Amino acid sequence: MKPLKKLLVENEKLVHSRMQKVESHVQRQMGNWIQNTVLLIDCDVPFKYKRQKMYQSLKGARVDLIYYPDTEQVAGFDFEVMNVIKINRS
């Protein structure tokens, strides 16, 4: 993966957040991938990313995130989501 500064310069939509506390972490099987959804304290928008294997629960942990805002259509309604590029425990 490219260095953080280079990623942020190349893509204006990317956001880097540090030391965010995880309120909820859910993992679901979707085909060959595991869909992860993370909710952060004081943030109503879900953060989504995929992995090929199950991961330890991040509930209560502090994480650093690189993500970009997006919309997802569910049952004809648009919902705001954050697509995670990189997530690390702080």
LUMLO-664366 format. One record per atom (N, C-alpha, C): x negated, y, z; residue in one letter. Coordinates in steps of 0.05 Angstrom, whole numbers, padded with zeros to 5 digits, always signed. Each point is the difference from the previous one (the first is absolute). Layout:
! LUMLO-664366
XYZA
...
END
This chain:
! LUMLO-664366
-00017-00024+00000M
+00017+00024+00000M
-00018+00025+00000M
+00010+00021-00014K
-00015+00025-00001K
-00002+00013+00027K
-00020+00017+00004P
-00002+00015+00025P
+00025+00018+00003P
+00007+00004+00025L
+00025+00015+00007L
+00001+00027-00013L
-00021+00016+00002K
+00000+00027-00011K
+00005+00000-00030K
-00011-00019-00014K
+00003-00002-00029K
+00029-00008-00007K
+00012-00018+00016L
+00028-00008-00005L
+00018+00024+00004L
-00004+00015+00021L
+00017+00023+00006L
-00002+00022-00021L
-00024+00004-00011V
-00005+00020-00020V
+00013-00008-00027V
-00002-00026-00007E
+00011-00009-00026E
+00030-00001+00000E
+00013-00003+00022N
+00029-00003+00001N
+00012+00019+00021N
+00013+00021-00010E
+00011+00021+00018E
+00022-00011+00019E
+00014-00021-00008K
+00022-00010+00016K
-00009-00016+00024K
-00025-00010+00000L
-00009-00017+00022L
-00002+00017+00025L
+00007-00013+00022V
-00001+00012+00027V
-00016-00018+00018V
-00017+00012+00017H
-00015-00016+00019H
+00008+00008+00028H
+00011-00019+00015S
+00008+00005+00028S
-00016-00017+00018S
-00008+00011+00023R
-00017-00014+00019R
+00014-00003+00027R
-00007-00021+00014M
+00009-00005+00027M
+00031+00001+00003M
+00014-00012-00019Q
+00029-00001+00002Q
+00008-00025+00015Q
+00019+00003+00018K
+00009-00023+00017K
+00023-00014-00014K
-00002-00027-00002V
+00019-00017-00013V
+00023-00006+00019V
+00024+00006-00008E
+00024-00006+00016E
+00011-00028-00006E
-00001-00008-00026S
+00011-00025-00009S
-00016-00011-00024S
-00004-00026-00001H
-00014-00013-00022H
+00015-00025-00008H
+00010-00002-00024V
+00016-00023-00010V
-00014-00012-00024V
-00002-00026-00001Q
-00012-00014-00023Q
+00021-00019-00012Q
+00004+00001-00027R
+00019-00017-00014R
-00013-00013-00024R
+00007-00025-00004Q
-00010-00014-00024Q
+00015+00009-00024Q
-00014+00009-00021M
+00012+00007-00026M
-00016-00012-00022M
+00009-00024-00008G
-00015-00015-00021G
-00026-00010+00012G
-00023+00006-00013N
-00026-00008+00010N
-00012+00021+00018N
+00014+00022+00005W
-00011+00022+00016W
+00015+00003+00026W
-00012+00013+00020I
+00012+00007+00025I
+00005+00030-00001I
+00025+00008+00001Q
+00007+00029+00001Q
-00001+00010+00029Q
-00017+00019+00005N
-00002+00012+00027N
+00013+00027+00000N
+00016+00005+00021T
+00013+00026+00004T
-00008+00009+00028T
-00010+00024+00001V
-00010+00012+00026V
+00016+00026+00004V
+00010+00003+00025L
+00012+00026+00008L
-00018+00012+00021L
-00005+00026-00004L
-00018+00015+00019L
+00017+00016+00019L
-00011+00005+00024I
+00014+00017+00019I
+00002+00028-00011I
+00023+00013+00003D
+00005+00027-00009D
+00001+00003-00031D
+00006-00023-00013C
+00003+00001-00030C
+00022-00019-00007C
+00020+00010-00015D
+00024-00016-00007D
-00004-00016-00026D
-00022+00004-00014V
-00003-00012-00026V
-00017-00026+00002V
+00008-00022-00012P
-00015-00025+00001P
-00025+00001-00017P
-00021-00012+00009F
-00026-00003-00015F
-00001-00029-00009F
-00003-00004-00026K
+00000-00027-00011K
-00026-00007-00014K
-00008-00026+00003Y
-00023-00010-00014Y
+00003-00030-00002Y
-00015-00012-00019K
+00001-00029-00004K
-00028-00012+00007K
+00001-00025+00010R
-00024-00016+00005R
+00006-00028-00010R
-00021-00016-00004Q
+00004-00027-00008Q
+00003-00019+00023Q
-00008+00008+00024K
+00002-00017+00024K
+00014+00016+00022K
+00011-00015+00019M
+00011+00013+00024M
-00022+00014+00015M
+00006+00021+00015Y
-00019+00016+00014Y
+00009+00002+00029Y
-00019+00005+00017Q
+00008+00003+00028Q
+00018+00024+00003Q
+00017+00000+00020S
+00019+00022+00004S
-00014+00026+00007S
+00008+00021-00012L
-00011+00026+00006L
+00017+00016+00020L
+00021-00011+00010K
+00018+00014+00019K
-00016+00010+00024K
+00002+00026+00005G
-00014+00013+00022G
-00028+00008-00006G
-00011-00008-00023A
-00028+00007-00006A
-00001+00028-00013A
-00024+00011+00000R
-00005+00025-00014R
-00013-00007-00026R
+00009+00013-00022V
-00010-00007-00026V
-00008+00025-00016V
-00018-00003-00019D
-00007+00020-00020D
+00013-00009-00026D
+00013+00019-00014L
+00015-00007-00024L
-00008+00018-00023L
-00002-00011-00024I
-00001+00015-00025I
+00025-00008-00016I
+00017+00019-00007Y
+00025-00007-00012Y
+00010+00023-00019Y
+00021-00006-00015Y
+00012+00021-00016Y
+00031-00003+00002Y
+00014+00022-00001P
+00030-00001+00002P
+00012-00011-00027P
+00022-00014+00003D
+00014-00011-00023D
+00029-00002+00007D
+00017-00007-00019T
+00028-00006+00005T
+00006-00028-00010T
+00019-00012+00014E
+00008-00028-00006E
+00030+00000-00001E
+00011-00012-00021Q
+00029+00000-00003Q
+00012-00027+00011Q
+00019+00003+00019V
+00013-00023+00012V
+00030+00005-00001V
+00014-00018-00013A
+00029+00002-00003A
+00009+00027-00011A
-00015+00010-00019G
+00007+00025-00013G
-00008+00026+00015G
-00012-00003+00023F
-00009+00022+00016F
-00031+00002-00001F
-00010+00024-00001D
-00029+00005+00001D
-00009+00003+00029D
-00021-00015+00008F
-00011+00002+00026F
-00030+00007-00002F
-00009+00017+00017E
-00028+00007+00000E
-00016-00021+00014E
-00023-00008-00012V
-00018-00020+00012V
-00028+00011-00004V
-00019-00011+00015M
-00028+00006-00003M
-00014-00025-00008M
-00013+00000-00023N
-00015-00023-00010N
-00029+00003+00010N
-00008-00020+00016V
-00026+00000+00013V
-00021-00011-00019V
-00022+00015-00003I
-00023-00009-00016I
-00019-00015+00018I
-00004+00011+00024K
-00019-00012+00019K
+00010+00005+00028K
-00002-00021+00017I
+00007+00002+00028I
-00022-00014+00017I
-00009+00014+00021N
-00020-00011+00018N
+00008+00006+00028N
-00007-00018+00018R
+00003+00007+00029R
-00020+00021+00007R
+00008+00019+00017S
-00018+00022+00008S
-00018-00010+00022S
END
